[in-house]
Amino acid sequence: MPPKTVLITGCSEGGIGDALCKEFFRQGLRVFATARNTAKMENLKALGIETIPLDVVDKASVSEAVEAVQVATGGGKGRWTTLSTTRGYSMPLLDANIDVARDMFDVNVFAVISAPWPFQGFYNASKAVVNLLTDQLRVELEPLHVKVILVVTGTVRTQFFQNLPETRLPPGSVYAPAHEEVGYMLSGKRSQSAAMDVHDYARKVAQNVLKLRPTVNQWIGGSVSAVWAVSTFLWHTAWLNPKGRYYIPASQTEQAGQS
Ligand SMILES: NC(=O)c1ccc[n+]([C@@H]2O[C@H](COP(=O)([O-])OP(=O)(O)OC[C@H]3O[C@@H](n4cnc5c(N)ncnc54)[C@H](OP(=O)(O)O)[C@@H]3O)[C@@H](O)[C@H]2O)c1
């Protein structure tokens, strides 16, 4: 019997996709690693993993990648599993660059068909949409015998925050008086302090995916148990602190309100 096949998106070196490729390969699966720039997957190629260029928001690139996998697997008669890892954007909503946010929605949401961290409004929104769409996909693909798994990821130690498009408040931001606290949030230093090792993460995700009856909503990563407990047992607004944790002097907020 040919080995099971998995295609993984977003496999640039050092990220979750990269670690997942290595883990599935180690477990004997045929792995197609994909990224926009194949030069970022040289480490995987050196291990013998097949690499294919794929930009998930570029239709031509998607068709070419699908065709490449079909050819490589003998006409695509076999089944493959697809795992998507995508991108982030950390910025207060008021300061967000809409073009960057729209681009992220294209990658995170439209290409794929929560923890509410402050100042990641667009990112959290894109993940919430993915959450809902995954439930929908699960129902719609069930008659085709396709299993859909949602991995709700807590913090994982990767270059995620270093790869974000921008994490500095723009000039004139209303949050400027609290730039130290807000900048700390945007840099990810706070959330990354409890982050899970990326290889432990990949091993547990792969273990679940390869089960006969996988957990369909897998919560995994740093701080995720607390997020799961609050989201599951407490009321929706339990997350929200109306006073806010970021001190901005009253004079500054008045100024911001007038402008
Ligand atoms: N690390 C964490 O703490 C954490 C926590 C919760 C959720 N997650 C989620 O886990 C996923 C992976 O994150 P990570 O930590 O591995 O970060 P990462 O290293 O920055 O990985 C992001 C990957 O997405 C790829 N990507 C971006 N745009 C793409 C496009 N248009 N087509 C194809 N690939 C594209 C990037 O490729 P390029 O190199 O070409 O840009 C990169 O390989 C993300 O969805 C993230 O939201 C991570």
PDBQT file of the ligand as one rigid body, heavy atoms in Angstrom, charges set to zero:
ROOT
HETATM    1  N1  LIG A 301       3.445  30.640  16.711  1.00  0.00    +0.000 N 
HETATM    2  C1  LIG A 301       2.375  30.835  17.488  1.00  0.00    +0.000 C 
HETATM    3  O1  LIG A 301       2.480  31.144  18.706  1.00  0.00    +0.000 OA
HETATM    4  C2  LIG A 301       0.974  30.656  16.926  1.00  0.00    +0.000 A 
HETATM    5  C3  LIG A 301      -0.117  30.727  17.799  1.00  0.00    +0.000 A 
HETATM    6  C4  LIG A 301      -1.413  30.557  17.304  1.00  0.00    +0.000 A 
HETATM    7  C5  LIG A 301      -1.591  30.290  15.949  1.00  0.00    +0.000 A 
HETATM    8  N2  LIG A 301      -0.522  30.225  15.118  1.00  0.00    +0.000 N 
HETATM    9  C6  LIG A 301      -0.789  29.992  13.701  1.00  0.00    +0.000 C 
HETATM   10  O2  LIG A 301       0.072  28.984  13.153  1.00  0.00    +0.000 OA
HETATM   11  C7  LIG A 301       0.298  29.292  11.785  1.00  0.00    +0.000 C 
HETATM   12  C8  LIG A 301       1.807  29.235  11.490  1.00  0.00    +0.000 C 
HETATM   13  O3  LIG A 301       2.473  30.171  12.299  1.00  0.00    +0.000 OA
HETATM   14  P1  LIG A 301       4.042  30.083  12.608  1.00  0.00    +0.000 P 
HETATM   15  O4  LIG A 301       4.221  30.314  14.053  1.00  0.00    +0.000 OA
HETATM   16  O5  LIG A 301       4.648  28.874  11.969  1.00  0.00    +0.000 OA
HETATM   17  O6  LIG A 301       4.539  31.431  11.888  1.00  0.00    +0.000 OA
HETATM   18  P2  LIG A 301       5.462  31.668  10.621  1.00  0.00    +0.000 P 
HETATM   19  O7  LIG A 301       6.766  30.961  10.815  1.00  0.00    +0.000 OA
HETATM   20  O8  LIG A 301       5.483  33.144  10.397  1.00  0.00    +0.000 OA
HETATM   21  O9  LIG A 301       4.695  30.911   9.446  1.00  0.00    +0.000 OA
HETATM   22  C9  LIG A 301       3.751  31.514   8.600  1.00  0.00    +0.000 C 
HETATM   23  C10 LIG A 301       3.815  30.758   7.292  1.00  0.00    +0.000 C 
HETATM   24  O10 LIG A 301       2.729  31.160   6.440  1.00  0.00    +0.000 OA
HETATM   25  C11 LIG A 301       3.268  31.347   5.156  1.00  0.00    +0.000 C 
HETATM   26  N3  LIG A 301       2.455  32.188   4.288  1.00  0.00    +0.000 N 
HETATM   27  C12 LIG A 301       2.129  33.497   4.432  1.00  0.00    +0.000 A 
HETATM   28  N4  LIG A 301       1.421  33.917   3.374  1.00  0.00    +0.000 NA
HETATM   29  C13 LIG A 301       1.297  32.845   2.534  1.00  0.00    +0.000 A 
HETATM   30  C14 LIG A 301       0.706  32.641   1.255  1.00  0.00    +0.000 A 
HETATM   31  N5  LIG A 301       0.062  33.637   0.618  1.00  0.00    +0.000 N 
HETATM   32  N6  LIG A 301       0.786  31.402   0.690  1.00  0.00    +0.000 NA
HETATM   33  C15 LIG A 301       1.430  30.399   1.321  1.00  0.00    +0.000 A 
HETATM   34  N7  LIG A 301       2.029  30.511   2.523  1.00  0.00    +0.000 NA
HETATM   35  C16 LIG A 301       1.971  31.737   3.113  1.00  0.00    +0.000 A 
HETATM   36  C17 LIG A 301       4.637  31.950   5.420  1.00  0.00    +0.000 C 
HETATM   37  O11 LIG A 301       5.437  31.867   4.271  1.00  0.00    +0.000 OA
HETATM   38  P3  LIG A 301       6.527  33.014   3.881  1.00  0.00    +0.000 P 
HETATM   39  O12 LIG A 301       7.786  32.592   4.566  1.00  0.00    +0.000 OA
HETATM   40  O13 LIG A 301       6.606  32.916   2.394  1.00  0.00    +0.000 OA
HETATM   41  O14 LIG A 301       6.010  34.344   4.360  1.00  0.00    +0.000 OA
HETATM   42  C18 LIG A 301       5.122  31.056   6.558  1.00  0.00    +0.000 C 
HETATM   43  O15 LIG A 301       5.658  29.843   6.076  1.00  0.00    +0.000 OA
HETATM   44  C19 LIG A 301      -0.346  30.661  11.523  1.00  0.00    +0.000 C 
HETATM   45  O16 LIG A 301      -1.622  30.431  10.941  1.00  0.00    +0.000 OA
HETATM   46  C20 LIG A 301      -0.510  31.239  12.890  1.00  0.00    +0.000 C 
HETATM   47  O17 LIG A 301      -1.600  32.122  12.918  1.00  0.00    +0.000 OA
HETATM   48  C21 LIG A 301       0.764  30.401  15.571  1.00  0.00    +0.000 A 
ENDROOT
TORSDOF 0
